[in-house]
Amino acid sequence: MANIKSAEKKNRQRIKHRARNVKHTTHMRTIVKKVTAAIDGKSGKGAAEALKAAIPALDRAAKHGVLKRKTASRKISRLTKAVAKLAAAAK
């Protein structure tokens, strides 16, 4: 347990930051799972709508430092590519 005032403050900050990171991470993962479930279910419209919700969630996670910027970009790109492939197959 921390005895020094600055260490106690750092501990309080760590707890707050972790709570924020967990919130953003779980929200992001849930939305990405919805997109992948829609892709696996061959639901073109559902996947496109879920992707519209996933892109801002991934960007927000990157903005808050939960994900690295390029990791978020890569995930968005891969999801977009998969949804586009599904839409092309439906035509």
C-alpha positions as CSV (number, residue, x, y, z in Angstrom):
1,M,0.0,0.0,0.0
2,A,1.3,3.5,-0.9
3,N,2.4,5.7,2.0
4,I,3.6,8.7,0.1
5,K,1.1,11.3,-0.9
6,S,2.1,11.4,-4.6
7,A,1.9,7.6,-4.7
8,E,-1.6,7.6,-3.2
9,K,-2.7,10.1,-5.8
10,K,-1.2,8.1,-8.6
11,N,-3.0,5.0,-7.3
12,R,-6.3,7.0,-7.4
13,Q,-5.6,8.1,-10.9
14,R,-4.7,4.5,-12.0
15,I,-8.1,3.3,-10.7
16,K,-10.0,6.0,-12.6
17,H,-8.0,5.4,-15.8
18,R,-8.5,1.7,-15.6
19,A,-12.3,2.1,-15.2
20,R,-12.4,4.4,-18.2
21,N,-10.3,2.0,-20.3
22,V,-12.4,-1.0,-19.4
23,K,-15.6,0.9,-20.3
24,H,-14.3,1.8,-23.7
25,T,-12.8,-1.6,-24.4
26,T,-15.9,-3.5,-23.5
27,H,-18.1,-1.2,-25.5
28,M,-15.8,-1.4,-28.5
29,R,-15.6,-5.2,-28.3
30,T,-19.3,-5.6,-28.1
31,I,-19.9,-3.5,-31.2
32,V,-17.2,-5.3,-33.2
33,K,-18.7,-8.6,-32.2
34,K,-22.1,-7.4,-33.5
35,V,-20.5,-6.6,-36.9
36,T,-18.7,-10.0,-37.1
37,A,-21.9,-11.8,-36.1
38,A,-23.8,-10.0,-38.8
39,I,-21.1,-10.9,-41.3
40,D,-21.1,-14.5,-40.2
41,G,-24.9,-14.6,-40.4
42,K,-24.7,-13.2,-44.0
43,S,-26.8,-10.3,-43.1
44,G,-25.7,-7.5,-45.5
45,K,-28.0,-4.7,-44.1
46,G,-27.3,-5.7,-40.5
47,A,-23.6,-5.7,-41.1
48,A,-23.6,-2.3,-42.7
49,E,-25.6,-0.8,-39.9
50,A,-23.4,-2.4,-37.3
51,L,-20.3,-1.1,-39.1
52,K,-21.7,2.4,-38.9
53,A,-21.8,2.1,-35.2
54,A,-18.4,0.3,-34.9
55,I,-16.4,2.9,-36.8
56,P,-17.0,5.8,-34.3
57,A,-16.5,3.4,-31.3
58,L,-13.1,2.3,-32.6
59,D,-12.1,5.9,-33.3
60,R,-13.2,6.9,-29.8
61,A,-11.2,4.0,-28.3
62,A,-8.1,5.2,-30.2
63,K,-8.8,8.8,-29.2
64,H,-8.9,7.9,-25.5
65,G,-5.7,5.8,-25.8
66,V,-7.4,2.4,-25.3
67,L,-6.3,1.3,-28.8
68,K,-3.4,2.6,-30.8
69,R,-4.4,4.8,-33.7
70,K,-3.2,2.4,-36.5
71,T,-4.7,-0.6,-34.7
72,A,-8.1,1.0,-34.8
73,S,-7.6,2.0,-38.4
74,R,-6.6,-1.6,-39.3
75,K,-9.7,-3.0,-37.6
76,I,-12.0,-0.5,-39.3
77,S,-10.4,-1.4,-42.7
78,R,-10.8,-5.1,-42.2
79,L,-14.4,-4.8,-41.1
80,T,-15.2,-2.5,-44.0
81,K,-13.6,-4.9,-46.4
82,A,-15.6,-7.8,-45.0
83,V,-18.9,-5.9,-45.2
84,A,-18.1,-4.8,-48.7
85,K,-17.3,-8.4,-49.7
86,L,-20.6,-9.5,-48.2
87,A,-22.5,-6.8,-50.1
88,A,-20.8,-7.8,-53.4
89,A,-21.7,-11.4,-52.9
90,A,-25.3,-10.6,-52.3
91,K,-25.6,-8.9,-55.7
